[in-house]
Each structure stands twice: as structure tokens, then as C-alpha cells.
Amino acid sequence: MRITVDVKAGSRDDSVEDLGEGMYLVRVKAPRRKGKANAAVLKLLERYFGCKVSILRGHISTRKIVDVEWEESTKRGEEESE
């Protein structure tokens, strides 16, 4: 699944906010230097979704296209409803 992520680097706290329709706002404490913010975004999204994620587009932009690589049985929310 592909999602669009807007990144706010240098934030006070790390957080992920679901804005709906495949859009997410990700705030990370890491600065926008030497890929530190991108690494923090990937780590935070992997924890949020519980699977591997990768940046497809936007490596040097605040808006990124991210691929969430999960299987059908590991989608967020399905485990909670069972």
C-alpha cells in the first residue's frame, strides 16, 4: 500500500497522525540533516504499522510517498478487532 506522508522535522515529539485518505502527518525530533529525519520517519512508521516501510519518492522533500509492505493479516486494526 502506498501512502502520502508530510514530515515536520525538528518537532518537539515524535508522532504519527492519520489525516484520512492515505495521508499522514509525521512529526520527528530529528533534524533535516544527513538523512536523520528520513531514518526517524521510517523507524516511527515501522512501529506504527508493525511492518517494513520504504520511501519511494521525496527523499529530499517534506512530502513523501511511502510504501507500506504488509500482508493482509497484519493490517493495523485487524488484530484489535479479533
Order of alpha helices (4+ residues) and beta strands (2+ residues): beta-beta-beta-alpha-beta-beta-alpha
